[in-house]
Amino acid sequence: MPSLLSKYATPLITGLFLVSLVSGISLFFHVGPAGFHGMHEWLSMVLIAPFVLHVWKNWKPLLNYLRRAPMAIALAISIAASVPFLYPGPSREGGPPQFALARLVMKSSLADVAPALGMSADDLTARLAGAGFIVTGQEQALSDIAAASGKTDAELAATLVGR
């Protein structure tokens, strides 16, 4: 069994990397089928197993790489390139347009959002109160209502759509 696993570690890494590459490029440019998102996430997780097998199979050569400057430099560059993504700034609030729209809706007042949901502000206030949200006024932003109630924007959104 170990030889079977080690025989397929590198080919599986190659195949899964290519799937990740194509789906990742598609996601970056917002093209392709919606299934690319789930495919990219799940198969990237599956990629972990053959990667571990590949490292195990090639442990001694990997140790030789780790003793040399190019590996240290490459790892340092990789880590440095990833750090800016961990600190979202004001310009990083973009994302997909539906996320930007959701953020705008959550910043809007209950009175402004109610008609879009086909409700009066009083009916929406009652729905939110019935779900345990604390509404102090109809001009209160939805995200403020969620925060004041100790709940997330996602919980409030689920209540808004009747889930």
PEPE-V18130 format. One line per field, one symbol per residue. ss: DSSP state (H for helix, E for strand, L for the rest). A space follows every 50 residues. Layout:
ss=???
//
This chain:
ss=LHHHHHHHHHHHHHHHHHHHHHHHHHHHHLLLLLHHHHHHHHHHHHHHHH HHHHHHHLHHHHHHHHLLHHHHHHHHHHHHHHHHHHLLLHHHLLLLHHHH HHHHHHHLEHHHHHHHHLLLHHHHHHHHHHLLLLLLLLLLEHHHHHHHLL LLHHHHHHHHLLL
//
